[in-house]
Amino acid sequence: MKKLLLVALALPLLVGCGRYRQPRSYAGTIPPANPTFPASTPDYLIDAGAGVEAPLGTYQITTNGEDWILGWMGDGLAHRFTGDVYCPVGCTFEYAVFDNLMLGDAVSNVANNHLGFDAVTDHTVRQQLTFGAPLQPITFNLYIDGRPAINQEVYFPSGGYAAYADVMPFNLVSSNATFADAADLAPEATIKPGTKTTTLQAPKPRAEGERTTAQRAGQ
């Protein structure tokens, strides 16, 4: 198992101590995401600072508003998890770290605002892509075994409950972004009793001094 650092920054990532402050919401207009995708791509709200529980064999996403974690693992069988993650045009990911890289897996920063990955894993290994982005929304285009990861296969906290993406691709806006009020709540997920699940915790908040100028302007 390996940890792969994709993007090295002059500014190191530091995290603060204590409880996460309550997310703040603001009125505003969500800026354009990625012109590669249709204008109809939905903008879903993700609760900043909240973890999410999800069944094995799915994706989970959490954030503190600046750092993001995209995690996944198999459900007893090995599955192929592939996808692309974007921040808006003109944005540059601050860093990206891939945890538990296995033989044959591939991950790369395709462009300044574009990360791609192709990985195979089972239920014994959780893999995750952690990255920092100074701008939102974040666009996700995710697949499992070559098919879009819809129908409750991507989970994230939205409006105080575990939600899922019902279309692919989709955009996420954190609840502490300036334009959070313009984002939609995602559909609520239903996990059947007895389902084996895994929990992904949100990244800890950064110390005040470690916030980027671009992100501060957006909060």
Disulfide bonds with the S-S distance in Angstrom:
Cys87-Cys91 2.20
